């Protein structure tokens, strides 16, 4: 309970009397200070009980009014005047000034030394501090119980009640996880700005004025990385006890967020292991595992293959966050490709996810999606998605169902095969780009010379001359349907080689051998981890290879490639 001028009069052994300024007698006293200067204000901080024997308060009403006025200006809490040393009673000028200016005046009897008054004030302040600390301890226990029972929302609600404040917790994306304490529109705006600037702001927290209130923002973390932010809006600046309570809430909420993060990390490792077994292994994944991740064996799914996503770990973390809001998913990384499996009904969200990943990574990401397939046909889905991701030149994301015949035929071919298919164009390439451009225009316009010439912006006679030269170099009849088909296939193969060259991606054949892939139960740990992993095994257990299954060429293609030995494999000019 705070000490005041009125409460001091109730301390019997002091014998103090309130003789003026009764209306302000309930003002809290922060300290008791004896001072005999005519102008004590340079030594006052505000809230003091000023004690004086009266030797320098002035000898007339005007001087005494000025003295009391100076105390009011310095925000003193009260004035105690001794009546046993210099004065026999409180001067009339002081009494009048106390009533007029709202300054409580206490009459101190001869028997009461100033030190006795100071001791009562100090004891009261200490008791008040102890009560404040006990309140903080009680409220900390209340916060802890609320967190155990209600998680983050429980902690937020308890903190809002304890501080009579608005409280919001958001994750690193700015998504509100919990809120309490009335309208939070202004606080949400402040928190959104804090989340936006979090990457460049190294401070653990800060306080800012917000109109008629004050906002405290704290980062939530037990270690790196930051898990979210806590924002508290109060009507007045916080006391130390309030700040202690906020700090305790930050610790509790951070722990509550960190524990699920570790569980999620283990779950993500399991998710990748299950996906790898489906894609690279035998495919014999326990049905219970599929259902744990939200899939049913009878479900139709879409397989997505992404390339050029940058560092694997960072890309996986971003994708995990983006995909979590899109529904169930499976994901793993195979060589330089990321394979994602999602329900067919969620396929429309993939372009948005791809855009989000590209924005955060700054990489030129390409992607392809399969047609809806059954989970049992996962190999087919991976092949379709890869073909789609590599076949089209005009889009960063392509669905297999959107491909034309040439895209389907060429998208799954290796670079060596594409160079062989593009080989017939070499005589034209050696002559420069004009002849090749003329051939493309000729085929695009169905062999119409005038239309092709218009498309190139040249005269029709020039176009005829170029086509004559092309016929001579190719030693073939460009009017033949078979020849046109072969040449168009060569053009598309060359375009696809150029796309892959610009992307800097090495093509990995879509058919993997499962004979070298270890069983899921024999893995010592998921790839890329340094701890015990989710699946501890015997010491001699095989670590998963970098691709968990070796890329190979099926027998028919192996024979074809053998026959092509010695063919031109140099990059296009």
NUNU-675505 format. One record per residue (C-alpha): x negated, y negated, z. Coordinates in steps of 0.2 Angstrom, whole numbers, padded with zeros to 4 digits, always signed. Layout:
<torbas>
XYZ/...
</torbas>
This chain:
<torbas>
+0000+0000+0000/-0007-0017-0005/-0012-0029+0008/-0004-0047+0007/-0003-0062+0018/+0014-0056+0024/+0008-0039+0029/-0007-0047+0038/+0005-0056+0050/+0012-0039+0055/-0005-0033+0062/-0002-0036+0080/-0020-0038+0086/-0023-0052+0074/-0009-0063+0079/-0008-0072+0062/+0007-0083+0058/+0013-0088+0041/+0015-0106+0041/+0017-0112+0023/+0020-0105+0006/+0031-0090+0011/+0038-0088-0006/+0021-0082-0013/+0016-0072+0003/+0018-0055-0006/+0003-0059-0018/-0010-0045-0017/-0026-0049-0008/-0042-0041-0016/-0054-0047-0004/-0057-0059+0012/-0070-0072+0011/-0075-0085+0024/-0082-0101+0015/-0083-0119+0022/-0087-0129+0006/-0075-0143+0001/-0075-0135-0017/-0076-0116-0015/-0070-0112-0032/-0087-0108-0040/-0088-0093-0028/-0071-0086-0030/-0066-0073-0043/-0047-0073-0039/-0036-0063-0027/-0046-0069-0012/-0040-0073+0006/-0050-0089+0009/-0054-0091+0027/-0060-0108+0034/-0062-0118+0050/-0056-0134+0042/-0072-0144+0043/-0072-0148+0024/-0054-0148+0019/-0052-0167+0020/-0045-0178+0033/-0030-0185+0025/-0015-0178+0015/-0022-0182-0002/-0039-0174+0001/-0030-0159+0009/-0018-0157-0006/-0033-0158-0018/-0042-0144-0008/-0027-0132-0009/-0024-0137-0027/-0042-0131-0031/-0038-0114-0023/-0023-0112-0033/-0033-0116-0049/-0045-0102-0044/-0031-0090-0042/-0034-0087-0023/-0022-0076-0015/-0020-0085+0002/-0028-0098+0014/-0032-0094+0032/-0035-0109+0044/-0044-0107+0061/-0036-0117+0075/-0048-0113+0089/-0064-0121+0083/-0063-0138+0073/-0044-0139+0072/-0030-0137+0085/-0017-0134+0072/-0015-0133+0053/-0015-0150+0046/+0001-0157+0039/-0006-0161+0022/-0011-0142+0020/+0006-0136+0025/+0014-0148+0013/+0002-0143-0001/+0005-0124+0003/+0024-0126+0001/+0023-0137-0014/+0010-0127-0024/+0015-0109-0018/-0001-0106-0008/+0002-0095+0007/-0006-0102+0023/-0010-0092+0038/-0013-0099+0055/-0027-0090+0064/-0027-0091+0083/-0043-0095+0093/-0044-0077+0099/-0046-0069+0081/-0063-0070+0073/-0064-0070+0054/-0073-0053+0054/-0058-0045+0062/-0047-0051+0048/-0060-0046+0035/-0061-0028+0042/-0042-0026+0041/-0042-0032+0023/-0057-0020+0018/-0049-0005+0027/-0033-0008+0018/-0042-0009+0002/-0051+0007+0005/-0035+0016+0010/-0027+0010-0006/-0041+0016-0016/-0040+0033-0008/-0022+0034-0012/-0026+0029-0030/-0038+0043-0031/-0026+0055-0024/-0013+0050-0036/-0025+0053-0050/-0029+0070-0043/-0011+0074-0042/-0007+0068-0059/-0022+0078-0066/-0015+0093-0058/+0002+0089-0065/-0006+0087-0083/-0015+0103-0081/+0001+0112-0076/+0010+0104-0090/-0003+0109-0103/-0003+0127-0097/+0016+0128-0098/+0020+0117-0113/+0003+0116-0123/-0001+0100-0132/+0017+0093-0132/+0018+0096-0113/+0002+0087-0110/+0008+0072-0120/+0024+0071-0112/+0016+0072-0094/+0004+0058-0099/+0018+0047-0106/+0027+0049-0089/+0012+0046-0078/+0007+0030-0087/+0025+0024-0093/+0017+0023-0110/+0019+0029-0128/+0008+0043-0132/+0004+0052-0149/-0008+0066-0154/-0012+0069-0172/-0024+0081-0181/-0038+0075-0193/-0026+0073-0207/-0015+0061-0197/-0001+0074-0195/+0008+0071-0179/+0006+0086-0167/+0015+0079-0152/+0023+0062-0147/+0032+0055-0131/+0037+0039-0123/+0050+0031-0134/+0048+0022-0151/+0031+0026-0158/+0031+0017-0175/+0018+0004-0171/+0007+0017-0162/+0008+0028-0177/+0002+0015-0188/-0013+0011-0177/-0017+0030-0176/-0015+0032-0195/-0028+0018-0197/-0040+0027-0184/-0038+0043-0193/-0042+0035-0210/-0058+0027-0203/-0063+0042-0192/-0077+0047-0204/-0086+0031-0203/-0082+0027-0185/-0095+0036-0173/-0086+0029-0157/-0078+0042-0146/-0064+0030-0142/-0059+0011-0142/-0046-0001-0135/-0037-0014-0145/-0024-0027-0142/-0008-0023-0152/+0005-0038-0150/+0013-0037-0133/+0003-0021-0128/-0014-0012-0128/-0018+0004-0138/-0032+0016-0132/-0038+0028-0146/-0049+0043-0141/-0056+0057-0152/-0051+0075-0147/-0066+0087-0147/-0076+0099-0136/-0090+0100-0149/-0091+0096-0167/-0080+0094-0178/-0067+0082-0172/-0050+0091-0170/-0039+0076-0169/-0035+0059-0160/-0025+0054-0145/-0017+0037-0145/-0009+0028-0129/+0000+0012-0129/+0003+0003-0113/+0011-0014-0109/-0004-0019-0099/-0023-0016-0098/-0026+0001-0090/-0034+0002-0072/-0048+0014-0069/-0036+0027-0062/-0026+0026-0078/-0042+0028-0089/-0047+0043-0078/-0030+0051-0082/-0032+0048-0101/-0050+0055-0100/-0043+0071-0092/-0029+0072-0105/-0042+0071-0119/-0051+0086-0111/-0036+0096-0109/-0029+0093-0126/-0046+0096-0134/-0048+0113-0126/-0030+0117-0131/-0035+0113-0149/-0052+0121-0148/-0045+0138-0143/-0033+0140-0157/-0047+0134-0169/-0058+0149-0163/-0043+0161-0166/-0040+0153-0183/-0059+0156-0187/-0058+0174-0183/-0042+0175-0193/-0049+0167-0208/-0064+0180-0208/-0051+0194-0208/-0041+0186-0222/-0057+0185-0233/-0061+0203-0229/-0044+0209-0233/-0044+0199-0250/-0061+0206-0254/-0056+0223-0251/-0041+0220-0263/-0051+0212-0276/-0068+0220-0276/-0065+0236-0266/-0054+0251-0268/-0038+0240-0265/-0032+0252-0251/-0027+0238-0239/-0017+0243-0224/+0001+0237-0226/+0001+0230-0209/-0013+0218-0214/-0003+0212-0228/+0012+0209-0218/+0001+0200-0204/-0004+0187-0218/+0014+0185-0224/+0015+0197-0238/+0025+0213-0242/+0019+0226-0254/+0034+0223-0265/+0031+0205-0267/+0027+0196-0283/+0011+0185-0281/+0001+0174-0292/-0018+0175-0292/-0028+0159-0294/-0047+0158-0299/-0056+0142-0296/-0074+0138-0302/-0085+0123-0299/-0079+0120-0281/-0096+0116-0274/-0103+0123-0258/-0093+0138-0253/-0091+0135-0235/-0085+0117-0236/-0073+0122-0251/-0066+0136-0241/-0063+0125-0226/-0054+0112-0236/-0043+0126-0245/-0039+0134-0229/-0032+0117-0223/-0023+0113-0239/-0016+0131-0242/-0010+0133-0224/+0004+0120-0227/+0009+0129-0243/+0014+0146-0236/+0006+0163-0235/-0010+0165-0244/-0025+0176-0246/-0042+0170-0251/-0060+0175-0254/-0076+0170-0263/-0083+0181-0276/-0100+0176-0284/-0096+0158-0289/-0078+0160-0290/-0064+0157-0277/-0050+0169-0278/-0033+0165-0270/-0017+0175-0269/-0001+0166-0265/+0018+0171-0266/+0025+0168-0284/+0037+0156-0277/+0023+0145-0270/+0014+0144-0287/+0020+0127-0291/+0010+0120-0277/-0007+0125-0283/-0010+0110-0294/-0008+0099-0279/-0020+0110-0269/-0032+0109-0283/-0031+0090-0284/-0033+0089-0265/-0049+0100-0266/-0056+0090-0281/-0053+0073-0272/-0062+0079-0256/-0076+0088-0264/-0079+0076-0278/-0082+0092-0289/-0076+0095-0307/-0065+0110-0302/-0057+0121-0315/-0044+0133-0311/-0033+0147-0319/-0017+0156-0313/-0010+0173-0317/+0008+0177-0322/+0018+0183-0307/+0012+0201-0303/+0015+0214-0290/+0002+0215-0276/-0003+0232-0283/-0008+0224-0299/-0021+0212-0291/-0035+0217-0303/-0024+0212-0318/-0020+0196-0309/-0038+0191-0306/-0042+0195-0325/-0028+0184-0331/-0032+0170-0319/-0050+0170-0325/-0046+0170-0343/-0034+0155-0340/-0048+0146-0331/-0060+0148-0345/-0050+0148-0360/-0043+0130-0361/-0053+0114-0364/-0040+0101-0362/-0035+0105-0344/-0043+0107-0327/-0029+0120-0322/-0021+0132-0334/-0008+0146-0332/-0011+0162-0341/+0007+0161-0348/+0003+0145-0357/-0012+0152-0367/-0011+0154-0385/-0017+0170-0394/-0035+0164-0396/-0036+0159-0378/-0031+0176-0372/-0043+0184-0384/-0058+0174-0380/-0055+0168-0362/-0062+0185-0355/-0077+0186-0366/-0095+0184-0360/-0106+0171-0367/-0116+0183-0377/-0100+0189-0386/-0094+0172-0389/-0111+0167-0397/-0108+0182-0409/-0091+0177-0413/-0097+0159-0416/-0111+0166-0427/-0102+0163-0444/-0103+0144-0441/-0122+0143-0440/-0125+0139-0458/-0113+0124-0456/-0120+0119-0439/-0138+0118-0447/-0131+0105-0459/-0125+0094-0446/-0108+0090-0439/-0099+0083-0454/-0096+0100-0463/-0090+0108-0446/-0078+0094-0443/-0072+0096-0461/-0069+0114-0458/-0059+0111-0442/-0048+0098-0451/-0045+0110-0465/-0040+0124-0454/-0030+0113-0443/-0020+0106-0458/-0016+0123-0465/-0028+0121-0479/-0020+0105-0485/-0035+0094-0492/-0026+0077-0492/-0019+0080-0474/-0036+0085-0468/-0045+0070-0477/-0032+0058-0469/-0036+0066-0452/-0054+0063-0454/-0052+0046-0462/-0061+0050-0478/-0057+0051-0496/-0049+0067-0503/-0063+0069-0516/-0075+0068-0502/-0065+0081-0493/-0065+0093-0508/-0084+0091-0510/-0087+0096-0492/-0075+0111-0493/-0085+0116-0509/-0101+0115-0500/-0094+0125-0485/-0088+0139-0497/-0106+0140-0504/-0114+0140-0487/-0102+0153-0480/-0102+0163-0496/-0084+0167-0493/-0067+0162-0499/-0059+0149-0486/-0042+0152-0495/-0042+0170-0488/-0031+0172-0473/-0043+0184-0465/-0058+0172-0468/-0048+0158-0460/-0043+0168-0445/-0062+0173-0443/-0067+0155-0444/-0054+0148-0432/-0059+0162-0420/-0077+0156-0422/-0073+0138-0419/-0063+0142-0403/-0077+0153-0397/-0090+0139-0400/-0078+0126-0391/-0077+0138-0376/-0096+0140-0375/-0097+0121-0375/-0085+0120-0361/-0095+0133-0350/-0111+0124-0354/-0104+0107-0348/-0097+0115-0332/-0114+0124-0329/-0104+0139-0324/-0111+0157-0327/-0098+0168-0333/-0095+0184-0322/-0086+0198-0331/-0069+0201-0323/-0070+0220-0322/-0080+0225-0306/-0086+0242-0301/-0078+0248-0285/-0090+0263-0284/-0103+0252-0275/-0091+0243-0264/-0092+0248-0245/-0076+0252-0236/-0069+0238-0225/-0072+0248-0209/-0090+0250-0213/-0094+0232-0215/-0105+0225-0201/-0099+0207-0203/-0091+0196-0216/-0102+0188-0228/-0110+0172-0223/-0108+0174-0204/-0123+0176-0192/-0113+0183-0177/-0106+0200-0174/-0091+0197-0186/-0074+0203-0185/-0078+0221-0189/-0093+0228-0179/-0100+0244-0186/-0114+0256-0183/-0132+0249-0184/-0135+0258-0201/-0119+0251-0208/-0121+0243-0225/-0120+0224-0226/-0108+0218-0240/-0117+0214-0256/-0116+0196-0262/-0101+0201-0274/-0095+0216-0264/-0095+0226-0280/-0107+0225-0295/-0101+0216-0311/-0102+0228-0325/-0096+0230-0344/-0084+0244-0348/-0090+0257-0359/-0082+0251-0375/-0089+0234-0373/-0106+0242-0369/-0106+0251-0385/-0101+0235-0395/-0115+0225-0386/-0128+0239-0390/-0123+0237-0409/-0126+0218-0407/-0143+0219-0401/-0154+0207-0410/-0140+0196-0414/-0143+0177-0412/-0141+0173-0394/-0148+0155-0394/-0137+0141-0388/-0127+0131-0401/-0136+0115-0407/
</torbas>
